[in-house]
Amino acid sequence: MNGKALMLIVSVSVAAAAAVGLPAQAALRPASAHATRRAALVTTMIKVTTYNSSFHLSAKTAPRGVVIFKVTNAASFRHDFSINGHTTRVLKTGQSATLRVTFLKPGHYVYKDTLDHHAQFGDVGGFTIT
């Protein structure tokens, strides 16, 4: 390919990018892996209800991305909800809290109540990211 043909291709590419409102530099560089990965993330809402010896989740799986856990304590004892290093505040009967967790890798994640010995009495389970 000669120099004139290459210059024409670059000029047409820059003109096309300008026509759609993109800066010329953006048209010539590839998207970063980080930006591409972030764009693919979805947000899923999961309702969690705590009882004295169990959690009830509206779903036990979600796609990779951001999961928002809306936690409500219906139990007569205080509880919290913990998953993947994120924990709600301690909830009294009738209180709610929201926990936003980003899951970048598919897999099985354990959720539990971190208070006293609640997990050994059944306040523990598994959540799957696909």
KANOR-V629978 format. One record per pair of residues at least 12 apart in sequence whose C-alpha atoms are under 8 Angstrom apart, sorted by the first residue. I is the first residue (numbers start at 1). J is the second residue. Records with the same first field share a line. If there is no record, write none. Layout:
I=J, J
This chain:
13=27
14=27, 28
40=65
41=64, 65, 66
42=63, 64, 65, 66
43=65, 66, 67, 68
44=62, 63, 65, 66, 67, 68
45=67, 68, 69, 70
46=58, 59, 67, 68, 69, 70
47=59, 69, 70, 71, 72
48=69, 70, 71, 72
49=71, 72, 73, 74
50=71, 72, 73, 74, 75, 79
51=73, 74, 75, 76
52=75, 76, 77, 123
53=118, 121, 122, 123
54=122, 123, 124
55=123, 124, 125
60=126, 127, 128
61=127, 128, 129, 130
62=128, 129, 130
63=106, 129, 130
64=103, 104, 105, 106, 129, 130
65=102, 103, 104
66=100, 101, 102, 103
67=100, 101, 102, 103
68=98, 99, 100, 101
69=98, 99, 100, 101
70=96, 97, 98, 99
71=96, 97, 98, 99
72=91, 94, 95, 96, 97
73=91, 92, 93, 94, 95, 96
74=93, 94
75=93, 94
76=92, 93
77=92, 93
78=90, 91, 92, 93
79=91, 92, 113, 114, 115
80=113, 114, 115
81=111, 112, 113, 114
82=111, 112, 113, 114
83=109, 110, 111, 112
84=101, 109, 110, 111
86=99, 101
87=99
103=129
105=129
106=128, 129, 130
107=128, 129, 130
108=126, 127, 128, 129
109=126, 127, 128, 129
110=124, 125, 126, 127
111=124, 125, 126, 127
112=124, 125
